Amino acid sequence: FPVTIPHAPTLTITSPKNNAVIGKYTIAQLAATASDSSGVKLITITVDGKPQPLKSCPNNPVNCIVYYGFTPGTHTVTFTATDYATPVANTTVKSVTVVKSK
């Protein structure tokens, strides 16, 4: 019997682009898409390493979008996709840096 090695989900950050500069009065769109042969269980979006996600999109999401008003300064937005693989789920993590104008 062939052995199938599970792969981590494919995760694409659609917004913002890395090193994006966000205008002083702008609300930023944070968005990602994910896919996986076993299905995508969850996409989460976190800002600046906070323990609670800003947005969680469960149950085979095609994409995950949230709008966020950053404070002035430099911020890290982290996107995580988790699949349904067994016995252990795989994850893919990607981050972008954004700068909010003062």
N, C-alpha and C positions, 0 to 999 in steps of 0.2 A: 504494500500500500504506500502510495506517495505521502510524504509528510508535507503539510502546508505550514509555512512559516508566516504567522500574521505580521502584517506591516502596520506601521502607525498611520493614522489618518492624514490625508492631504489637507493642509490648511492654507488658505489664501486670505491675506488681509486686503480688503478692498478699500478701506478708508480708515484712517488717513494714511498718506504715504509717509515713509520714514523721514524724519527731520522736517516735518510740515510746520509751517509757521501759521498760527491761528490768530486772526485779527482780534483786537481788543474787545469788541462786542459780539463776537461770533460764537455760536454754539456749534461744537464739532460733532460730526457723524463718525461713530466708531462702528466698523462693520467687518465681518469676516464670513467666508464660506468654507465648508468642509465636506469631504467625501471619504468613504471607506468601503471596501468590499463587504465588510460585516455590518455596515451601518454606522452612523454617528450617534452616539448616546447623548453627548452634551458638548456645547460650545460655551465657554465662559469668557468674559471680558473683565479685566481688573485694571485699576489705575494706581500707579505708584506703590505697588506691592501690598496694598491693603488686603487683609485676610478675607473680607467678604467681597465677592464679585459685584461689580457694578451691574452686570446683566448676566443671567444664565438662560440659555436656550436649550431645553431638554427634548428628548424623544425624537431623534432623527431630524434635526433641523437642517434645512438647506443653507440657511444663512442666519446670522445673528446681528441685529442692529440696535444701537442705542445712541441717543443724543446726549452730550455732556458739556457743561459749561466749566471749563478749566479756570483755575486761578492763574494770575500772571506767573510766568516762570517756565522751567523745563520739567516735563512729565514723561513717565514711561507707561505705555499702554500695553498690557500683555493679553494675548489671546491664547486659549487652550482648547484643543479639540480632543475628545475621548471617544474611542470606538467601543463596539460590543464584543470584541474578540474574547475568546475563552481559552484557557482558564484565567488569563490575566489580560485586562484591557490595556490597550496601547494609547499613549497620548503624544500629541505634537504641541509644542509651545513656540510661539513667535512673539516678538516685541517690536514696537516702534517708539521713537522719541518724538514728542511734539513740543513746540515752544509757543506759549501764549504771550502775545504782546502786552506790554504794560500800558 
